């Protein structure tokens, strides 16, 4: 029973260490994402709609895709107007 007990302790320690490393990695990624998000000057307002769907709706379905300015406006408009700069705090 001594060998099984030692193996269980090693396994338990491994699980603890693995969980701790995963939590640290996730926390590091979260901090990096929060830092990058805070650097944004203009946020998009399209939610979960893919940009390709906006391109399709604005003429891509007819073989005439919109220019980059139209895509930029459509993804960043709020109440059908483009605000100059709005900052995300949080």
C-alpha positions in Angstrom: 0.0 0.0 0.0 3.0 2.3 0.4 3.7 2.4 -3.3 0.1 3.1 -4.2 -0.1 5.9 -1.6 3.1 7.5 -3.0 1.7 7.3 -6.6 -1.6 8.9 -5.5 0.3 11.7 -3.8 2.4 12.3 -6.9 -0.7 12.2 -9.1 -2.5 14.6 -6.8 0.4 17.0 -6.9 0.6 16.8 -10.7 -3.1 17.6 -11.0 -2.7 20.6 -8.6 0.4 21.8 -10.5 -1.3 21.4 -13.9 -4.4 23.2 -12.8 -2.3 26.1 -11.4 -0.3 26.4 -14.6 -3.5 26.4 -16.7 -5.0 29.1 -14.5 -1.9 31.2 -14.7 -1.8 30.9 -18.5 -5.5 31.8 -18.8 -5.0 34.8 -16.5 -2.0 36.0 -18.5 -4.0 35.7 -21.7 -6.9 37.6 -20.1 -4.6 40.4 -19.0 -3.1 40.7 -22.4 -6.5 40.8 -24.1 -7.7 43.5 -21.6 -4.6 45.6 -22.3 -5.1 45.3 -26.1 -8.8 46.1 -25.8 -8.0 49.2 -23.8 -5.8 50.5 -26.6 -8.6 50.6 -29.1 -9.8 54.0 -30.1 -12.9 53.0 -32.0 -15.0 49.9 -31.2 -17.0 48.0 -33.7 -20.8 47.7 -33.2 -21.7 44.7 -35.2 -21.9 42.2 -32.4 -21.4 38.6 -33.6 -22.3 39.3 -37.2 -19.4 38.3 -39.4 -17.9 41.1 -41.6 -18.4 38.9 -44.6 -22.1 39.0 -44.0 -22.0 42.8 -44.1 -20.0 42.7 -47.3 -22.6 40.3 -48.8 -25.5 42.6 -47.7 -23.9 45.7 -49.1 -23.5 44.4 -52.6 -21.3 41.3 -52.5 -24.2 39.2 -53.4 -24.5 41.1 -56.7 -20.8 40.7 -57.4 -20.1 44.3 -56.5 -18.5 44.2 -53.0 -18.3 47.5 -51.1 -15.1 49.5 -50.7 -13.1 49.5 -47.4 -14.6 52.9 -46.3 -18.1 51.5 -46.5 -17.1 48.4 -44.6 -15.4 50.6 -41.9 -18.5 52.8 -41.5 -20.9 49.8 -41.4 -18.9 48.1 -38.7 -18.4 51.1 -36.5 -21.6 53.1 -36.9 -23.8 53.8 -33.9 -27.3 55.0 -34.4 -26.5 55.2 -38.1 -23.7 57.7 -37.6 -20.0 57.5 -37.0 -18.8 59.0 -33.8 -15.3 60.6 -33.9 -13.7 58.7 -31.0 -15.2 56.8 -28.2 -13.2 55.1 -25.6 -13.7 51.8 -23.9 -13.1 52.0 -20.2 -13.4 48.8 -18.2 
